[in-house]
Amino acid sequence: MSKILVLGSNGQVGKCLCEQIDPKVNDVISTSRDELDITNKNELYSIITKNKPNVIINATGYTNVDLAEDNHQEANELNNIAVSNVAKFSKEIGALFIHISTDYVFDGSSDIPYDEKSDTNPIGVYGKTKLLGENEIILSNCKYIILRTSWVFSEHGNNFLKTIIKLAEAKN
């Protein structure tokens, strides 16, 4: 049985992940923003070292792309500094760190599909802070998987698809 720690379990991605993890096969520890402030290094260390998960999934992040431009420090704390700490603590306990990142680490100007070897060139604060976090994971030498997502949507939370559906229902 694997022990899996899901950080950000009340967010859109975190909720969907928790719904898909089989509790008969895995011991799931889920933490929401209300239960754990991942920017608090001591709280984060305590949760990780107390539970000693085999896998840590980071579904947290400062995801409001537009607001990140004005809230650079908060975006950096969540998308870079906290991620760096999770990576270091993952290395310390030997856990696999699965980190949800973004395609915003690219500038969007490529004529061919991006892959994991494509050159990054974020153009905004959100993408820059996410890339800094990715680089910290790599530098930590922990076991890791970085997943770069795009256009995340689900039945949970707010997202582009749900906004378009509401607009289509309300307007011509």
C-alpha positions as CSV (number, residue, x, y, z in Angstrom):
1,M,0.0,0.0,0.0
2,S,1.3,3.4,-1.0
3,K,0.9,6.4,1.2
4,I,0.0,9.5,-0.9
5,L,0.0,13.1,0.3
6,V,-2.1,15.3,-1.8
7,L,-1.4,19.0,-1.3
8,G,-4.3,21.3,-2.4
9,S,-7.0,18.6,-2.2
10,N,-9.9,21.2,-2.3
11,G,-8.8,22.8,-5.6
12,Q,-10.0,21.7,-9.0
13,V,-7.1,19.3,-9.7
14,G,-6.7,18.1,-6.2
15,K,-10.4,17.2,-5.9
16,C,-10.3,15.2,-9.1
17,L,-7.1,13.4,-8.1
18,C,-8.5,12.5,-4.7
19,E,-11.6,11.1,-6.4
20,Q,-9.5,8.9,-8.6
21,I,-7.0,7.5,-6.0
22,D,-8.3,4.1,-4.8
23,P,-8.4,4.2,-1.0
24,K,-8.4,0.3,-0.9
25,V,-4.9,0.3,-2.5
26,N,-3.5,3.6,-1.2
27,D,-3.5,5.5,2.1
28,V,-4.4,9.0,1.1
29,I,-3.6,12.0,3.2
30,S,-5.2,15.1,1.7
31,T,-4.7,18.7,2.8
32,S,-6.6,21.7,1.7
33,R,-5.4,25.3,1.9
34,D,-7.4,25.7,5.1
35,E,-5.6,22.7,6.7
36,L,-2.1,23.5,5.5
37,D,-0.5,26.7,4.4
38,I,2.3,25.3,2.2
39,T,4.1,28.6,2.3
40,N,4.7,27.9,6.0
41,K,7.9,25.9,5.8
42,N,7.6,24.6,9.4
43,E,3.9,23.4,8.9
44,L,4.9,21.8,5.6
45,Y,7.9,20.0,7.1
46,S,5.8,18.7,10.0
47,I,3.1,17.3,7.8
48,I,5.6,15.6,5.4
49,T,7.9,14.2,8.1
50,K,5.1,13.1,10.4
51,N,3.2,11.2,7.6
52,K,6.3,10.0,5.6
53,P,4.4,9.5,2.3
54,N,5.8,7.5,-0.6
55,V,4.3,10.0,-3.0
56,I,3.6,13.7,-2.7
57,I,1.3,15.3,-5.2
58,N,1.4,19.1,-5.4
59,A,-1.9,20.3,-6.7
60,T,-1.5,23.7,-5.2
61,G,-0.4,26.9,-6.8
62,Y,-1.1,30.5,-7.5
63,T,-3.2,30.0,-10.6
64,N,-4.8,33.4,-11.3
65,V,-2.6,34.4,-14.3
66,D,-3.8,38.0,-14.5
67,L,-3.6,38.7,-10.8
68,A,-0.1,37.2,-10.6
69,E,1.1,40.3,-12.5
70,D,0.1,42.5,-9.5
71,N,0.8,39.9,-6.8
72,H,4.3,38.7,-7.8
73,Q,5.4,38.0,-4.2
74,E,2.4,35.8,-3.4
75,A,2.7,34.0,-6.8
76,N,6.4,33.4,-6.2
77,E,5.8,32.1,-2.6
78,L,3.3,29.5,-3.8
79,N,4.7,28.6,-7.2
80,N,8.4,28.6,-6.4
81,I,9.5,28.9,-2.8
82,A,6.9,26.4,-1.4
83,V,7.6,24.0,-4.3
84,S,11.3,24.2,-3.5
85,N,10.6,23.2,0.1
86,V,8.3,20.3,-0.9
87,A,11.1,19.1,-3.2
88,K,13.7,19.3,-0.5
89,F,11.5,17.5,2.0
90,S,10.6,14.9,-0.6
91,K,14.3,14.2,-1.1
92,E,14.8,14.0,2.6
93,I,12.2,11.2,3.1
94,G,12.8,9.5,-0.3
95,A,9.3,10.3,-1.6
96,L,8.4,10.7,-5.3
97,F,7.3,14.3,-5.9
98,I,4.6,14.8,-8.6
99,H,4.2,18.5,-9.4
100,I,1.4,20.0,-11.5
101,S,2.9,22.8,-13.6
102,T,1.7,24.7,-16.7
103,D,2.3,25.3,-20.3
104,Y,2.7,29.0,-19.4
105,V,6.4,28.2,-19.0
106,F,6.5,28.6,-22.8
107,D,5.8,31.8,-24.8
108,G,3.3,30.2,-27.1
109,S,5.2,31.2,-30.3
110,S,6.3,27.7,-31.5
111,D,4.9,26.4,-34.7
112,I,5.4,22.8,-33.5
113,P,4.0,21.1,-30.4
114,Y,6.1,21.6,-27.2
115,D,7.6,18.6,-25.5
116,E,9.6,18.3,-22.3
117,K,12.9,19.2,-24.1
118,S,11.5,22.4,-25.7
119,D,13.1,25.7,-24.6
120,T,11.1,27.6,-22.0
121,N,10.4,31.3,-22.2
122,P,7.6,32.4,-19.9
123,I,6.2,35.9,-20.7
124,G,4.4,36.6,-17.5
125,V,4.8,36.4,-13.7
126,Y,2.7,33.3,-13.5
127,G,4.8,31.3,-16.0
128,K,8.0,32.7,-14.6
129,T,7.2,31.6,-11.0
130,K,6.0,28.2,-12.2
131,L,9.3,27.7,-14.1
132,L,11.3,28.8,-11.1
133,G,9.5,26.1,-9.1
134,E,10.2,23.5,-11.7
135,N,13.9,24.4,-11.7
136,E,14.0,24.1,-7.9
137,I,12.6,20.6,-8.1
138,I,15.2,19.6,-10.6
139,L,18.0,21.1,-8.5
140,S,16.8,19.3,-5.4
141,N,17.7,15.9,-6.8
142,C,14.5,14.4,-5.5
143,K,12.6,11.8,-7.4
144,Y,10.1,13.8,-9.4
145,I,7.6,14.0,-12.2
146,I,6.6,17.4,-13.5
147,L,3.3,17.5,-15.4
148,R,2.7,20.6,-17.5
149,T,-1.1,21.2,-17.9
150,S,-3.1,23.4,-20.2
151,W,-6.8,24.4,-20.1
152,V,-7.6,22.6,-16.9
153,F,-11.4,22.0,-16.4
154,S,-13.6,19.8,-14.4
155,E,-17.0,19.8,-12.6
156,H,-15.3,21.4,-9.6
157,G,-14.4,25.1,-9.2
158,N,-14.3,27.9,-11.7
159,N,-12.7,27.3,-15.1
160,F,-12.9,28.6,-18.7
161,L,-15.2,25.9,-20.0
162,K,-17.8,26.4,-17.2
163,T,-17.7,30.2,-17.9
164,I,-18.3,29.7,-21.6
165,I,-21.2,27.3,-20.9
166,K,-22.8,29.9,-18.6
167,L,-22.4,32.7,-21.1
168,A,-23.9,30.5,-23.9
169,E,-26.9,29.7,-21.7
170,A,-27.4,33.4,-20.8
171,K,-26.7,35.1,-24.1
172,N,-27.1,34.5,-27.8
